Amino acid sequence: MIGRHWALALVRLYPRAWRRRYGEEMAAILRAQHVMAWTLADLALGAVDAQLHSNLEPEGVLSVGQRVRASEVAIFVAAVVFGAAWLAILHAARDPLSVWEAAAAAHPAMASTFTVIQIAGLVAVLAATARLAVLLRSQGAAPLGNVALMVPAWLALTVVVWAIAASRPGTGIRPLRPVDTILEFVWLLASAAAAVGCALWLAQAVRRSEAGEGRLRLALWPAAGATTAMAVALVAVALLTVQAPTVVGSSVVVLLAMMTVGVVLAGSALRRGWVAARGSRPLQR
Amino acid sequence: MRSDDLGRFTNPALLILASLAEGPKHGYAMMADIRAFSGTALEPGTLYGALARLQQRGWVEPLPAEDRRRPYRLTSVGAAALREQLATMRQIVGVATGRVGTA
């Protein structure tokens, strides 16, 4: 009885489209047959296999639009992961201007690398903005209004924290007080909550958007731009890490790993999006 | 039916095709039939993993569901793939039998 309970729970690990097609049949079999340990292992392996081979999902259950939209959502989430690592690197980088200028004068490649990073970041932000604008256009202004309300509050808190950061010991303004530390901690938590909240909300908005297939296909182009920019920025940060390890700090290895995860996720999602948009199914006979 | 097409599902797929060659069956009936004629106990995860691949290739197709159980039937393309696979197996059996006999 307990084995059957676990077996039915394992069926829920299969992709939704798969369950919609085969779920009831599998459940009927599991209720009729004796469930053994191997049955559970077989179901777990099958769930992993089904998750890895989304092309096996029955044709017609997921439309081209749904596939491209899922790809867009994945790229957006990857961009958030990448952006979080990016901001953390900027926060952790030790960049006293005089030292930086001297280093840049001595090693022009460093200055060029930093310029590349900035351009790649700008391109990624512009591409992400264009993509969301394309996708949300059919939904009207209401969802964007929510973001418009959140952004000024977050910016105001940021200005306060920057002012505090500028008054730290060594800057000659005033020493850091305990309340400053608490405020900065709150800011970090608020930033993380804002990033995660915005990402989830926008992902939901994209998932529910009524944009047609043509517009979704169009949105893949800025997504490709954002993915390319993330890849370029990743290479540039890696180069900067090699050239000037003292500027970027020791935590950069973890952050580079995060950025790599973001680029791999985005690249994989972009490939799936293109395949869906072209309407080709590689394993289809 | 090349073995690299279906990976670990090659043998279960062959058993399913052989079972459906007799006539349409739903999942549980296929499992019982396969166990009876081959002694192989297919589990649901493997059965539906192979069925999905066979459906994707157009070798089997679903029929309207009957009381939450959906029967499947062999298509003409699936029957041709089964015949091709059986011919290959017969050739292997013939060669191996001859070699064992002369060894």
Interface residues (C-beta under 8 A of the other chain):
Chain A: W18 Y22 E24 E25 M26 A28 I29 L30 A32 Q33 W38 T39 D42 L43 A44 L45 G46 A47 D49 A50 N55 L56 P58 E59 L283 Q284 R285
Chain B: H26 G27 Y28 M31 E43 P44 G45 T46 L47 Y48 G49 L51 A52 R53 Q55 Q56 R57 G58 R68 R69 R70
